[in-house]
Amino acid sequence: MTEIAIRAARPGDLQALTGIYNHYVRETSITFDIEPRTLDQRRQWLEGFAATGRYRCFVAVKDGSAIGWASSHRYNERAAYDTTVACGIYLAPEATGQGLGRRLYTVLFDALAREDIHRLFAGITLPNEASVRLHRAMGFEPVGVYREVGRKFGRYWDVATWLRPQGIRP
């Protein structure tokens, strides 16, 4: 069995991360992007993360290639929201169902534990039982559902809002 390492994202991961993300753009409602992202667009996204601070990105690497990531980013531009951070996770389809999401989130949340963060926010397009199970296991609680807020593949989708107090251990 090949070992899966988790480390901070690097520019060399960009091709694999873009491929994973674009799979979800093309095939699922998990993201509301409709057009696949270019490498230049994703490069800008990757450059938004730092080695320290609130906005981080960690990747799972198998056989030298990224197979998933967990990241944190700004929740809202208004200053009063600074201590609320949005987070997300994407795995290559072949990497799902192996506990990798929990491992990635654990590394991310451990890194964020030293930051001035009060709440972690996650949005989950419904239905998505795997994501609901993961977020519940990681200490998130559902706080509401935005009904039919995104249109993709000719239908409207609900998005559940989940919050996690920072500093709790799942």
C-alpha positions in Angstrom: 0.0 0.0 0.0 1.4 3.4 -1.0 1.7 5.9 1.8 -0.3 9.1 1.6 1.5 12.2 2.8 -0.1 15.5 3.8 1.8 18.7 3.4 1.3 22.4 2.5 0.3 22.9 -1.2 3.0 23.9 -3.6 3.0 25.4 -7.1 4.0 22.0 -8.5 0.6 20.6 -7.3 -1.4 23.0 -9.5 -2.0 20.7 -12.4 -3.3 17.9 -10.3 -5.4 20.3 -8.1 -6.9 21.9 -11.2 -7.8 18.5 -12.6 -9.5 17.4 -9.4 -11.5 20.7 -9.2 -12.5 20.6 -12.8 -13.9 17.1 -12.4 -16.3 18.5 -9.8 -17.1 21.5 -12.1 -18.0 19.2 -15.0 -19.6 16.3 -13.3 -21.3 17.4 -10.1 -23.2 20.1 -8.3 -20.6 20.2 -5.5 -19.2 23.5 -6.8 -21.4 26.1 -8.5 -18.7 26.9 -11.0 -20.0 26.0 -14.4 -17.0 26.4 -16.6 -13.7 24.5 -15.9 -11.0 26.7 -14.4 -7.7 27.4 -16.3 -4.3 26.9 -14.7 -3.9 30.7 -14.6 -7.1 31.0 -12.6 -6.2 28.3 -10.2 -2.6 29.7 -9.9 -4.2 32.9 -8.5 -6.3 30.8 -6.1 -3.2 28.9 -4.9 -1.3 32.2 -4.5 -3.9 33.3 -2.0 -2.6 30.8 0.6 0.3 31.4 3.0 2.7 29.2 5.1 1.1 30.7 8.2 -2.0 32.6 9.0 -5.7 32.1 8.6 -5.7 31.1 4.9 -4.0 27.8 4.3 -4.0 24.9 1.9 -2.9 21.3 2.6 -2.7 18.6 0.0 -2.7 14.8 0.2 0.0 13.3 -2.0 0.3 9.8 -3.3 3.0 8.6 -5.6 4.2 12.2 -6.0 0.9 13.6 -7.1 -1.8 15.6 -5.2 -5.0 13.6 -4.8 -6.9 16.1 -2.7 -6.8 19.2 -0.6 -8.4 21.0 2.3 -8.2 24.8 2.5 -9.3 27.8 4.4 -10.1 31.2 2.9 -11.8 34.5 3.7 -15.5 34.1 4.5 -16.5 37.7 3.8 -14.6 40.9 2.9 -16.2 43.0 5.7 -13.7 43.4 8.6 -16.1 42.2 11.3 -16.1 38.7 9.7 -12.3 38.4 10.0 -12.4 35.8 12.7 -14.8 33.6 10.6 -13.0 31.5 8.0 -14.6 29.4 5.2 -13.1 26.0 4.5 -13.5 23.4 1.9 -12.2 20.1 0.8 -11.9 18.3 -2.6 -10.7 14.8 -3.3 -9.9 13.0 -6.5 -12.8 10.6 -7.1 -10.6 7.5 -6.6 -9.5 8.9 -3.2 -12.9 9.2 -1.6 -14.2 6.9 1.1 -10.8 6.2 2.7 -10.8 8.7 5.6 -8.6 11.1 3.7 -11.0 14.0 4.2 -10.8 13.7 7.9 -7.0 13.5 7.8 -6.8 16.6 5.7 -9.2 18.6 7.8 -7.4 17.5 11.0 -4.1 18.9 9.6 -5.8 22.1 8.5 -7.6 22.7 11.7 -4.4 21.9 13.8 -2.6 24.6 11.7 -5.4 27.0 12.3 -5.6 26.4 16.0 -2.9 29.0 16.6 -4.8 31.7 14.6 -7.3 34.3 15.7 -10.3 32.4 14.4 -13.6 32.0 16.2 -15.7 30.1 13.7 -15.2 27.9 10.7 -17.8 28.0 8.0 -18.6 25.3 5.4 -21.3 25.3 2.7 -22.5 21.9 1.4 -24.6 21.5 -1.8 -27.4 19.1 -1.1 -27.7 16.2 -1.3 -24.2 15.2 -0.4 -24.3 12.6 2.4 -20.5 12.0 2.4 -19.8 15.7 3.0 -22.5 15.9 5.7 -20.9 12.9 7.5 -17.4 14.4 7.2 -18.4 17.8 8.5 -20.5 16.3 11.3 -17.5 14.1 12.3 -15.2 17.1 12.4 -17.4 19.0 14.8 -19.5 21.2 12.4 -23.1 21.8 13.2 -25.8 22.6 10.7 -27.2 26.1 11.1 -29.5 26.4 8.1 -30.2 25.8 4.4 -30.4 28.2 1.6 -33.1 26.8 -0.7 -32.5 26.7 -4.4 -29.7 29.3 -4.5 -27.6 27.7 -7.3 -28.7 26.6 -10.7 -26.6 24.0 -12.5 -27.4 21.2 -14.9 -30.8 22.6 -15.4 -32.0 22.5 -11.8 -31.8 24.5 -8.6 -29.7 23.2 -5.7 -29.9 23.8 -1.9 -26.8 24.7 0.1 -26.6 23.8 3.8 -24.6 26.1 6.1 -22.4 24.4 8.7 -20.4 26.1 11.5 -17.7 24.8 13.7 -16.3 26.6 16.8 -12.6 26.9 16.5 -10.6 25.0 19.1 -12.8 21.9 19.5 -11.4 18.5 18.9 -13.5 16.0 16.9 
